[in-house]
Amino acid sequence: MVQTDRLKALLKRLLDENEFLSGGGIRALSKYHEAHPYSVTINGEVHSIQYDPGDSTSDMFGAIPTGGALFGYLSTLSLYSLSGV
């Protein structure tokens, strides 16, 4: 379970239009990465990903149902909160 202060920090970024919130829902990758691509080197091979509006130009990740997963998590969290657990 996530502590309240950490949940607030998470939701602050998640619901920020400069991060994950978009007009079409929740982005799978933060818009921050549009100007700051992420790269990692594995076995001497560089892999990069950046935020691309609309369809991704990377085949690194498949489709991620972030909106549905987020809704399920927040629904479960609210049930625990209401039950006093």
N, C-alpha and C positions, 0 to 999 in steps of 0.2 A: 504494500500500500504506500502511496506517495504522501509525504508529509504536506500539510496545508501550505506552508511557505514555498515549498518546491513546486507544488501544483500551480500556485498563483504565478510564479515565474515562468513556468512552462506555458500556461494559458496566455500570458502576456505576449510571448513570442508567437504562439500559434495563431492568435487572433490579430496580429499585426500585419497590415497589408504590405509592409516592406519585407516581411518574412514569409509566413506560410499562408495567410488568408488571401484569397483572390475572389474576383467576382463570380467565378465558376465553382468555388468550393475551397477545399484545403489542398494546397500544393504538396506534392510528395517530397520536394526539395526546396529549401528556402530560397527566396528571390535574392538573398544576400550573395549567393553563388553566381549570380549573373555577372557581377563585377569582380568576384573573388572565386574563380574556379578551384575545385579541390583536386589535388593530385596525390597519388601514392605510387611508390615504386616497389614492385614485387618481382623478385628474381631478376632484377635488372630491367624489367619492362615497366614503363610509365603508363599508368591508367589515370585518366582525368574525367571529371564530370563538372558540368556547369548548369546553371538554371537556364532553360530555354523556354520562352513563352509558348504556350500551346503544346505541340508535339515535341518530344525530346529528339535531339540529334545523336544521342548516345544509345548504344545497345547494351550498356552495362547492366541495366536493371529492367525488369519487366514491369508491366502495369501494377500499380500499387493502389488498392482500394482504400486510400487513407480516410476518406469521408466516412465510409461505413464502419471502418475499424474504430475511428475516433468516436463516432456516435455510440457504438457498442460499449466502449470503455467508459465513456462519461455516464451512460445509462446505468452500468453496473456500479460505478462509483457513487452515483446519487442514491441507489438502493442501499448500499452500505452506510452511507451518511444518514439516511432517513431511519435506518434500523438501529443506529447507535453503535454499530460494530466498529 
